[in-house]
Amino acid sequence: MYECPNCGGNLKFDISSQLLKCDYCETTQDPYHVTKAQDAEENDVFDVTVFTCPQCGGEIMSTDTSAAEFCSFCGASTILSSRISRELRPAQIIPFKQTREACKKAYIAHMKRSPFAPDELKDEKHIDSFRGIYMPYWSYDISQEGPVFLKGKKSYTRGDYTYTDEYDLSGRIDASYNNLSYDASSSFADSISEQIAPFNVKDKKEFTPSFLSGFYADTSDVDSDLYKNDAIEIANNTSYDNIRKVPAFSDLKLSCAKNSFAMTTAFHTWCDTPRHVMYPVWFMSYRKNNRVAYATVNGQTGKVAADIPVDLKKYVLGSVLLALPVFLLLNLFFTIKPKTVLAFAGVLAIATFFIYMTEMSKIFHRDKRHDDRGYLYRQALEQESQKDGRGPARKSDNSISLKDLLAFSTTDKNYRMGGALSALAAIAVAALIWLLNPISDIWYYAGTILSFLGVLFTVMEIIKKYNVLATRRLPQFDRSGGDDRA
């Protein structure tokens, strides 16, 4: 902890004043004028207390020494074991601008647009569990300077002939793209970091550990080279597009294709050594059974991103209230033949089957975190270490087949295929009656009722699968954090 020079109390970063403020006597101090003895020297590392959650393995890093009682990443209320650690010192930091109250207001406004969300997500008890966390990012600066030589072509037709004009284009480029930032934590999903972006880098400050006082922080465990080519690609494509906007070049086909190595050479693209930086995020977890949903708020801009499951009871009630007037209107203005109704039920069953299977595929990819490059990077490192003597490396495969889903359905209830089977049964009933073509309309009505019951069951299962998709597996994080009373 950072001691108050007046009373010895704990100094914490106060968002409103952007100063360190004492809990007791309200003395304020400049963050750059307050240091601990072990942090006084300018080193590449700094000392922190790391708390570990015994339930999910998550780690929260703090500059304070008080024991945390709430894991931000799995939602468990528990006493966390602690240890002292030395962590990579960031070069810069964007301090929190949004207070906890502003964060809660932004979240409540966001939830008002989700009428089917569970009541727990709108409960004051859960809203009060927002924790301030500094997330690690790699920041890249790209420069392009030097002479540029490109070839261009323009083709046109006159009469029966096609003409091609070739041009030698020369000029000089002098461009820079600074502060291109990418999530540097394998445990912080790329999808979450992208949803709350961007951060305004004009608010960056030189890092000092006192900014972390009263907050959590996550550690960087992703190599800076992972996103280097992405940053270079953004710079190349932007420069390419700007060149194409020049009127004289707009209708030319340039010799360098987008995203090519030749473009990097032609533009003299250079990536400076990336900087380790920290950006502020308000973080809340909602845990139900073995799944967890996250709500995040950009601690600088107030932008909200949240995993929002659907309350099945609310959804059914809302659907019934909407279906009744639609049903009455259809009966007043339309007369539908039994065979047509049966065909409609069959088509609806086919549609729900494909929707259900799409949801299952998304759940598989989400749980395997195929869209999280930082996580996949860490997995690849582990596989390499297994190659080097600790056993065979596991095969990494992002594909998914029906056989895979059936295999998972026997071990994980989230992959059970009941919805698919009911949709197939509904399709089979409709198809069988259609092919038999009975004389009596009773068969068509009976088949329609059975098909619609199958479709209804599948729709309910789709909602359940959506709730699985809107949540995540309990984390097995290597996390870091601070005082939840900030």
N, C-alpha and C positions, 0 to 999 in steps of 0.2 A: 504494500500500500504506500501511497504518497502522504506523508504526514503534514498536517497544517502547521506552519511555523508559529501560530498563535496559541492553539490549544492542543495540538497533537492528534486531532481528529483526522478522518480519512478525506483526502482531497479527491474529488471525482470531476470528470469533464462535464461542464454544464452547457447544454446545447444552446440555450437562449443567449448566453453571454459569450459563448465560445472561449471560456476560461475554465480553469480548475476552480472548484468551489467546495468549501468545507461543509460537511454534513451538519455540523453543530454550530459553529460561530459565523458561518457564511462568508468567511474570508475568501477572496479570489486571488488567483495567481496565474501568471502567464505560463502556458504549458512548456515553453522553452526555458523558463527560469527555474523549473522544479525538476530535480533528478534524484534518482536513488544512487547510492554510492557505487553499486555495481554497474549502473548504466551511465555513469559520468563520462567514461571514455568512449570515443567514437569507434565502435567495432562493427563487424559485419553481423554480429549476433547480439541478442539481448536476453536477459533472464526473465522467465515467466513461471507462474504456477500452472500446471496442467492438471485439470480434473478429469477423471475417467468415469463414465457411467457403467455400473456393473451389469446393467440390463442389455444395452445395445453395443457397448464397447466404444461409444462416442467419446471424443475428447474435447473439452472446452478450455481455452487458454485465457489466463487472466494475469494482470499485473498486480492484482490484489491477493491477499492471503486468506480471506474468509472462505469457508467451505460453501460451495454452491449446493442448492437443494433441489434443483430442477434441471433435467436434461432437455435442452432446446430441440434436440433432433429426434428423440423418440417419445417425448412427452411424459417421461417417467418422473414422479416425485420421489427423490431418493437422496441419500447422502453420498456424495461422490468422493472417491479416493483421490488423493492428490500427490504430485511429485514436482520437483523443480526441474526445469528444462531450459535449454538454450536454443533459441529459434532464430531463423534467418531474419535479419533486420531489413524491413522495407525501406525503399528510398524515399517514397512519398506517401501521403495519406490524404483522403478527403474526409474531414471531420463530419460528424452527424450534423445535419441542418434541420431535419424534421424531428420534433419532440415526440415522446411516446403518445401524448394526447393527440397531436396532429396525425400520427400514424393510425391511431384507433379510429379517428374520424374518417380518414381516407378509406380504411378497411370497411367500416360500416356503410359508407356510401356505395362501395363496390358490391357489398352483399345485398343491398336493396334491389339490385338488378338480377338477383337469383332467388325467385320465390320458392323454388323447390329444394333449397338448401336445408340440411338438417338444422334444427333449432339450436343444437349444441354449438354450431359455428357462429351463431349470433348471440350466444350467452355471454354475459359480462365476465364470467369466470374465465372463459377461454380467451376473450379479447384482452384481458389483463395479463395474459401470459406472453405477450410479445416481448422478445428479447433483442437488444441491440447487439449486432454481430458485425465485425469488420471482416469482409471477405477478401481473399488474396486474388490479385490479378497480375498478369504480365502485360506491361505497356511497351509498345513498339514504336520506334520512330523510323520512318522510311524517307530516304532522300533520293532524288533523281537529278543529276546535273551533268551536262556535257553535250557534245554535238550529236544530233540524231540524223540518221540516214535511212529512209524508208523507200520502198518501191510501191507504186500504186497502179491500179488498172481500172479502166472504165470501158465498158462495152455498150454498143448501141447498134441498132439495125436501120439500114436505109435500103429500101427496095428488097432485093433478094440477098443482100449481103449483110454480114455482121462484122462490124469494125471493132477493134480493140486498141485503145490508146494506152501507152505505157508512160509512166511518169517517174522521175527521180526526185524525191522530196528530201529536202535538207533543212535543218534548222538547229535550234539549241533549246534544250529543256532545262528548266530550273524549277523544280517542284519539291515540296516536302509534305509529308503526311505524318503528323505527330499524335502520340497518345492513342494509338489503336490498341484497345484493351481486350484481353481474353481471360476468362476464368482460369485460375491457376490451382484449383483444388479438385482432386478426383472425387471427393465426397459431396461437392456442391454441383448438382446436376446442371449441365450446360443449358437445358431448356429453361430452368429457373432464372439463371443469370441473364439469358437473352431476353426474357419477358420483362424484366425490370430495367433493362438498359433503355437509353444511354445515361451515363453520368457526365456532368459538366466539369471537364477537367480544369477549367479556370479556377476552381476552388481548391486545387491541390496545394498541399503544404509539405514542407520538409518534415519527414517523420521524426517523432520523438515518442518514446513509450508512454509518456504521461497522457497522450490522447486516448489511450486504451483504457484508462482508469474508469471503472464503472461499466465497461462493456466487455463482451466476448470478442474473440478473434479466431479465425481459422488459419491453419498453416498451409503453406504452399508445398505441394508434393508432386507437381507436374513440371516436367522439364520445359524450359523456356523455348526450346527448339520446336515444340509440338505445333505451335500456332504461327511460327515464323513465316512459312510459305503462304498462310492465309492473309497475313498482313501485307506481304509483298504482292499477292494477287489483287487485293483491294486497291493498292497504289497503282499497279499497272493498268487495271481496268478503268480506273478513274481518269488516268492520264490519256489512255486510248480514247475514251469517250469524249474527252475535251478536245482532242485533236480532230476527231470526226465532226465536232460541232463547227469547226472552221468552215465557212461556206464553200471555199474552193476545194475542200477535201471531202465534203459530206457524201458525195456520190461515188467516191473512189473505194475500191477494194484494196485495203492495205496488205502489204506482204506479211506482216506479223499478225497471226491469229491471236484472239484473246486467250489468256491463261497459258501462254506458251513461254518456254524458256528463252526463245528468241526475243520476246518482248522485254524480258528482264535485261538481256544484253543490250538491246537497242536503246533502252531508256536509261542505262547505267544505274539500275536500281540497286540501292545499298540499304541494308538493315543494320542500324546501330545496335549495340548491346542492349537487350531489353531490360527494363527496370521492374523490380518487384514493388508493387503498390498495393494499398488497401482501400477498399470502398465500403461505405456504410450500408447495412441492410437491417431492417427490422424483420424478425423471424418469429413465426408461431407454428407450432405443431399441434395437430389434432389426431389423437390415436384412437383407433377402434379395432379391437382384437389384434390381429397380427399385421395390420396395415397402418400407415400414417399418412396424413395429408398435410401439406405445408401452405402457409400464407406468408408472402414476403412483400415488404414495402421498401422501395428505394429510400434509403435514409437521407438522401439529398433532395430528390425531386418529389417524393411522395407517390410515385407510380406504384400501383398495386398489381400483384399476380398471385393467384390462389388456386389450389386444387379444391374443387367444389363438388362433392358427391351429391347425389339426389336422394331426398327422403321419399321412399317408395309409397308411403301412405299419402303424402301430399301430392305426389304425381298421379296416383290412381284417382284421388278425389278431383283434382283439376281436370283430368282426362274425361271423367264421367260428366262433370259440369259442362264441358265443351261438347261432348258427344251427343248429349240429349237434344239440344236445340238443332244440331246438324241433322240428327236422325229424323226429327219432326219435320224439318224443312224438306228433306228428301222425300218423305212420304206424302207431303202435300203437293209437290210439283212433279214428281217422277213416278213412273210405274216400271219396275225392273223385273224382268223375267227370271224365274228360278235358275235357269241354266246360266244366265249372265252373272247372277250373284255368286254361283259356284265357281265360275271362271275367275271372278274378281278375288274370291277367297284363295284360290290356288296361286294367282299372281302375287297376292299379298304374302302368302306363305313363302314363296320363292324369294321375295325381297327381304323378308325378315331373316331367312336362312343366311343369305349373303352378308347382311348387316351383322348378324351374330358372329359369323366366322371372321369377319373383318375385325370386330372387337377382340376376339380371341387372339388374333395375330398381333394386334397392337399391345395387348396385355403381355404377351410373350416378349416382345421387343422392349417394352418399358421395363419389365422385371429384369431382363438381361442387360438393360441399359445400353442398348446398341446405338442410341443417339447421343451418348455422352462420351466424347472423345477423351476427356481427362481420365475417366474411369477405365476406359479401354486401354489407355496408355499404361496405367498402373497394372492392369491385368496382364498386358504384354510383358512388362518387366518381371512379374512373378513367373510367367511361363518361361522366360529366358533363364531365370535363376534355377528353375526346375531342370532345364536342359543341362545346366552346368554342374549337375551332380546330385540333385535332390529328387530325382525321378523324372519320368517322361513328361514333357510339356503337354498341357491340355490343348485340344484343338479348338480354335476360335472360329465359329461359324455363325454368321448373322442370318442364315436362311431358316425357314420354318416350314414344316410340312404337316399334313394331316396326321401322319404317323407320329410326329413329335408331340402334337397336341393330345393325341390319344394316350401316349405314354405318360405325359404329365398329368392327365386327368385321373390316373390311378394313384398318384401320390400327392396331388395338391387339389383341394376342393375348388380353388379358383379356376381350374382348367376343366372342370366337369362339363360334359357336353349335352346336358339335358335339354337345353334350349334348341340345339341343332337337331336332336332326335325328334322333338315335338314338331318342329317346322317340317322335317322330312315326312313325318306321319301325316301332317295336314296336306302336304303336296300329294302324297300317295292316295289319300282318301278322295281328294278332288279329281285327280287324274283317273282313278279307277271308275268312279261314277260317270265321269265324262265319256270314257271309252265304252262302258257298258250301255250308256244312253237309255236308261229305263223309261218306260212310258209314264209312270206315276211321278207327279211333282214331289211327292213325299220324300223320295230318295234324294232329290236335289236339295230340299230343305234340310234333311238330316245330315247330308254330306257337308252342306254349308255351315251348319251349326258346329259339327265336329272340327271342320277346318278352322273356323274362327276361334274355337277353344284352343286348338293347337297354336294358332298365331298369337292369341292373348298370352298363353304361357311363355312363348318365345319372347314376346315383347317384355314381359316381366323379367325374364332372364337377361335380356339385353340391358335393362336398367341396372340389374345387379352387376353385370360385367362392366358397365360404364363406371359404377362405383369402385370397382377394383381398379379400373384404368385411371380414375381420378385420385387414387391413392397410390402409395408406394410401399414396397417391402420395408420392414423395419430395418433401419440403417445399421451397418457394421462399420461405423465411421472411424477415421483417425481425425478427430475434430479438435477444435480449440476455442476457448471463450472466457467470460468475465462475470461481473456482479449483476444479478438479475434485478436488482432494485434501482438500476440507473434510470 
